[in-house]
Amino acid sequence: MHELAICQALMSQVETIASERNASHVVSIVIGMGPLSGVEAQLLQHAYPVASAGTVAEGAELVIESLPVRIKCLQCGHESDAKPNKLVCSHCGDWRTTLISGDELMLMSIELEKASDDHDDGDGPEPGATIH
């Protein structure tokens, strides 16, 4: 299952970002995934707890947002949404199109929680910060 390897790479990226921002914990991770990415969302959700165990993201929520398939027609130049199995221009019906989006898998945002330092003003930990 390559979804586990994808989650492990995601955890590496998340840990780097969290470390750069001195975060103590990751609250949530949002990824965008197109239907042509070659990744199964359900398998990714199942692999996530294994990949995040022992990391700064352990217990964080993983949100997967579906991204649309978008194409550009090579004949008329029109851009439109398309079905994953029917990449034809919605304007002129031509099949000669270029994929603009729909095959991506990207980290969209991370909500981080910073630990309070020793010089805390008594208000508790800093609120979570969302990184886009």
PLY file of the C-alpha trace (Angstrom):
ply
format ascii 1.0
element vertex 132
property float x
property float y
property float z
element edge 131
property int vertex1
property int vertex2
end_header
0.00 0.00 0.00
1.76 3.15 -1.21
-0.57 5.33 0.89
1.57 4.51 3.94
4.69 5.78 2.16
2.77 8.92 1.17
1.70 9.46 4.80
5.28 8.98 5.97
6.48 11.62 3.50
3.67 13.90 4.67
4.76 13.42 8.31
8.32 14.35 7.38
7.09 17.57 5.78
4.76 18.35 8.70
7.49 17.73 11.29
9.86 20.05 9.43
7.26 22.84 9.34
6.33 22.31 13.01
10.00 22.40 14.04
10.65 25.59 12.05
7.77 27.26 13.88
8.59 25.83 17.33
5.26 24.03 17.56
4.68 21.49 20.29
1.75 19.77 18.61
-0.14 19.62 15.32
-3.88 20.02 15.75
-4.97 19.36 12.17
-3.62 18.75 8.70
-5.54 19.60 5.53
-4.51 18.07 2.24
-6.02 18.58 -1.20
-6.37 15.57 -3.43
-7.54 15.31 -7.02
-9.35 12.21 -8.26
-6.53 11.52 -10.74
-3.80 11.56 -8.05
-3.62 7.78 -7.88
-4.22 7.86 -4.12
-7.23 6.34 -2.38
-8.56 8.72 0.29
-9.90 5.90 2.47
-6.56 4.05 2.42
-4.74 7.30 3.21
-7.03 7.82 6.23
-6.29 4.28 7.43
-2.51 4.68 6.98
-2.39 8.07 8.73
-2.54 6.85 12.40
0.34 4.44 11.74
2.49 7.08 10.01
1.77 9.80 12.59
2.41 7.61 15.66
5.28 9.03 17.68
5.39 12.29 15.72
4.34 15.83 16.58
1.17 15.08 14.56
0.09 12.05 16.57
-3.62 12.42 17.29
-4.05 15.35 14.87
-7.06 15.40 12.60
-6.40 14.64 8.91
-8.80 16.43 6.58
-8.84 15.44 2.91
-10.42 17.95 0.54
-11.40 16.82 -2.94
-10.06 18.98 -5.73
-11.77 19.21 -9.14
-10.49 17.97 -12.45
-9.88 21.00 -14.68
-8.90 20.93 -18.33
-7.97 23.39 -21.06
-9.09 22.73 -24.61
-6.28 22.80 -27.15
-8.74 23.73 -29.92
-10.85 26.57 -28.49
-8.79 27.50 -25.41
-11.74 27.16 -23.02
-11.03 26.01 -19.43
-13.61 23.89 -17.64
-14.25 21.23 -15.04
-14.36 17.68 -16.32
-15.15 14.19 -15.11
-12.09 12.03 -14.37
-13.11 9.56 -17.08
-14.25 12.14 -19.65
-11.64 14.83 -20.29
-13.50 16.57 -23.12
-14.10 20.28 -23.54
-17.46 21.37 -22.16
-17.53 24.28 -24.62
-16.79 22.66 -28.00
-16.75 18.93 -27.15
-13.22 18.32 -28.46
-11.18 15.55 -26.84
-7.81 17.30 -27.32
-7.37 18.83 -23.89
-4.62 19.45 -21.36
-5.04 18.64 -17.70
-4.75 21.76 -15.52
-5.56 20.17 -12.17
-7.03 17.05 -10.64
-3.93 14.90 -10.37
-2.37 16.65 -7.39
-1.90 15.68 -3.78
-0.77 18.68 -1.76
-0.43 19.87 1.79
-2.80 22.82 2.01
-2.63 23.86 5.66
-1.53 22.80 9.13
-2.92 24.02 12.43
-0.13 24.16 15.00
-0.11 24.56 18.74
2.87 26.22 20.39
4.01 25.35 23.88
4.03 28.16 26.41
7.53 29.23 27.40
8.97 29.73 30.89
8.20 33.46 30.72
4.48 32.91 30.24
2.18 35.76 31.24
-0.26 33.33 32.85
-2.70 33.25 29.97
-1.84 29.64 29.08
-0.56 28.28 25.81
-0.61 30.37 22.67
-3.59 29.67 20.46
-3.13 27.44 17.45
-1.72 28.96 14.30
-2.83 27.81 10.89
-0.11 27.66 8.25
-1.23 27.96 4.61
0 1
1 2
2 3
3 4
4 5
5 6
6 7
7 8
8 9
9 10
10 11
11 12
12 13
13 14
14 15
15 16
16 17
17 18
18 19
19 20
20 21
21 22
22 23
23 24
24 25
25 26
26 27
27 28
28 29
29 30
30 31
31 32
32 33
33 34
34 35
35 36
36 37
37 38
38 39
39 40
40 41
41 42
42 43
43 44
44 45
45 46
46 47
47 48
48 49
49 50
50 51
51 52
52 53
53 54
54 55
55 56
56 57
57 58
58 59
59 60
60 61
61 62
62 63
63 64
64 65
65 66
66 67
67 68
68 69
69 70
70 71
71 72
72 73
73 74
74 75
75 76
76 77
77 78
78 79
79 80
80 81
81 82
82 83
83 84
84 85
85 86
86 87
87 88
88 89
89 90
90 91
91 92
92 93
93 94
94 95
95 96
96 97
97 98
98 99
99 100
100 101
101 102
102 103
103 104
104 105
105 106
106 107
107 108
108 109
109 110
110 111
111 112
112 113
113 114
114 115
115 116
116 117
117 118
118 119
119 120
120 121
121 122
122 123
123 124
124 125
125 126
126 127
127 128
128 129
129 130
130 131
